[in-house]
Amino acid sequence: MNFTLKIWRQSNTKAKGGLVTYNVADISAECSFFEMLDILNQQLITSGNDPVSFDHDCREGICGTCSLYINGRPHGPLKGITTCQLHMRSFSDGDTITIEPWRAKAFPIVRDLIVDRSALDKIIQAGGYISVNTGGIPDANTLPVQKERSDASFDAAACIGCGACVAACPNASAMLFAGAKVSHLSLLPQGKIEAARRVRNMVACMDELGFGNCSNSYACEAECPKGISVSVIARMNREFLGAKLFSEKDKAIRNAL
């Protein structure tokens, strides 16, 4: 299979970038997308040119590092997979493939297709943890949790923080990501103690970092490789409203004393 690749090249954050056209030939249909880029880079190195920089790690759809915008879609044309799980059989021989980095104010380009996604880590650091000492592994029925709640928590915890939701959103919103982190902790007993403080801090951090607001386009859910539902955004909004009301009520009580 032969392909024409239009790849975003940018030497650093402040440099002016642009699409550069490359051609690759005799690519196996069973070749993964990253293996195809590896072949291209080997050709570039052999010819004395700089290889294309792109992020990858596990190449198993687990780490979320493989953040590529392919033909106008995060992670490419298939649903429910990351870029590293995409294979060239998903394209037709002779196709032109446009490859770009995530586009978001909070994700500055480092080089070529690599963006700095540490903003997502900062949101987690702002409150995505629990300080409750849960001790050792309890017996199965020691801490009963309704199955519906545990299932919803595990579904939200499936988020790998790849940033596809941000890349897909017209407003570059991180609310699906933040909602998933808030939901998977607030649904479980261990996360209840700090739930109010957690959601206030994470939402405030998300706003400070320059992410946009939810536009209700559902593009985030459609492009999420783990199928996270937008219901986590609704849950985060409820948690946030409750936390704000609780905070105002608590403040009024303190002032009255």
N, C-alpha and C positions, 0 to 999 in steps of 0.2 A: 504494500500500500504506500502511496505517495501523498504527502501533505505539504501545504503551504502554511507556515506559521507566522502570525503577526504577534510579536512579543514585545511587551513594554520593557524598554531599557532605560535605566536611570542610575547614574553612578553613585549618587548619595542623596540625602534628604533635600538638600538645597539646590541640587543641580536640576536643569530642565530635562525632562524625560520625553520619550516618544516611542511610537511603535516602529519596530524594525522587522523586516520580512526575511524569513529563512525558508529553505526547502529541505525536506528530509525524504529519502527514498528507501524503498524495500523494507518498510516497517511491518513487522508481523502483526496480524490482527489480534493475536494473543498477548501482544506486548502491552504492559501497563503504560499509563500516561507518563509517569515519571521515568520509566525505562526509555520511552521515546525521547524525553528531554535529556536523559543521560547520553543517548546516542548523538543527539544534536550537540551537546557540550563536548563530547569527544571529538567531533568533527571540527568544532571551533578551536579547541585547544591544539589539535593537529595542524590547523592552518595558521596558528599564531594569534588567534583572536581571544578575547575574554569570554569565558563561559557565562551562560545565563545563571544568575543567582536565584535560587528558590528554596523555600523552607520544606523540610521533611524530617521525619524521625522514624516512627515505628513502621510506617507503610502498611499498617494493618487496620486503619480506621479507628484507632483508639486514642491517639494523642491530640488530634485536632490541629496539628501543626501545618498541614498541607493546604494552605489558604490561597487558592488560585481562582480567579474569575475567568471562566472559560465560555466564550461565545455568549457573553451577557448573563451568565448564571454562575453563582457560587458553586464550586466543586464540579461544574459541568452539567451535561444534559440529563443525567439519570437522577432519580429520586432515591433518597435514603442512603447515599454513600458519600464518602469523602473523595477528594481528588486522587489519593493514592490507591483507591479501589476501582478507579475508572480505567477501562481498557480501550485500546484503539479500535476494537470491533464495534464500539458504539458510534463510530464515525464512518463515513463512506470514502472510498478511494478517491483522491483528488480534492478532498475538502480543504477549505481555508479555515484555520482555527485561530481565533483571536484570544490571546492569553494576557490577562492583566492582574495587577495586585488588588487587594481589597481597597475600596475607596471610602474613606471616612476621616473626618478631622481628627478623631482620637487615635487613628492608626497611621502615623506618619510613615512614609516609605523609607526604608533603610537602604535598599539597593535592589534594582530590577523588580523582581516579584516578591521580595521580602518586605513585610511591614512590621512595625513594632506594635505588638498586641498586648503589651504589658498593662495597658489601661484595664483590661479585663481582670488581671491579677490584682490591681489596686481596688477594684470593686469588691472582690472577695476579701481582701485584707481589711477593708472597711468594716466588715461585720459578718462575713460568711464562715463563722466558726462557732463552736460551743466551748464554754469553759467548765462544763459540768463534768465531774469525775464519775464516769460510768462504771469504774472498777473492771473486774474481769468479765469474761463472757457469761451472761446469765443463762439460766435454764430457759427452755423454749417458752414456758408460760409464766415466767417470773414478771415480765413486763409486757402485759397484753396490749397489743395495738390492733385496732380494727383492720381487717384485710384491705378494705377499700382505701384507707389512709396510707397503709404501708405500700400498697401498689402505686398509689399516686406519688408518694415520696420517691420510690425507686424509679418511676418514670421520669420525674424531674431530675433526679440525680444522674440520669444517663447523659446529660449535657456534657460535652467534651471541651467546651469553650473555644471552638474553632473560629467563631466570629462570623459565620455565614449569615446569621440573622442580621448582623449589623450591615454587612455588605449588600444584603437583599433589600433592606428597608430604604424607602425613598428619603427618610429623615435620618438615616444612619443611627437608628435607635438600638440600644442594648437592652431593651426591656424584656425580651424573651430570655436572654442570658441571665439577667438579674432576677427575673421572676422565677426561673428554674432554681437558682441558688437559694432564694428566699423560701420557695415552696418546699424543697426537699428537706429543709431543716425545720421549718415551722410546723410541718405536718406530724412530726415525731415528738414524743414527750421531752426528750433531751434538749430539743431546740426551743421549747416554749419559754423558758426562763428569760432568755435574751431576745425573744422574737421582736418586741417593739423597738428596742435599741438597734437591732440588726437591720431592720427594714428602713428605719430613718437614716442610718449611716450609709447604707449601700445606695439608696436613692440619691442622697445628697452628693455622694462621691461620683455617681454616674452623671449627674448634672454638671458638676465641676469639671469633669474631664471632656466635656463638649459633645456628648452623645445627644442625639435628638429625641423628641418625644414619639410615642407610638402613633402611627398614622392609620391604624386599623386596616391595613392593606392585606394582612395575613401572608405577606410574602415571606416573613421570617419562618412561619410554620411550614410553608411549602418547600423552602430550601434547606431547612434543618436536616442534617444527615442522620440525626437520631430521632426525628419525628416528634420533637417536643411540642406540645399543644399550647396554643395561645391562652388556654385557661390558666396557665401559670401567671400570666400578666394580670388577669382579673383577680387572682388570689393575692398577688403582690399589692395591687391597688387597694384591696380590702384590708390587708394587713397594714398598709401605710396609713390609710384613713383612720383605722382603729388606733394605731400608735399615736397619731397626731391628736386625736380626740382625748386619748388617755393622758397624753402629755399636758394638754391644755387644762384638763380637769385636775390633774395632779398639781399643776402650777397654781391654779385658783385656790385649791385647798391650802397649799403652803402659804400663799399670800394672806389667806383669811386667819391663819393662826397667829 
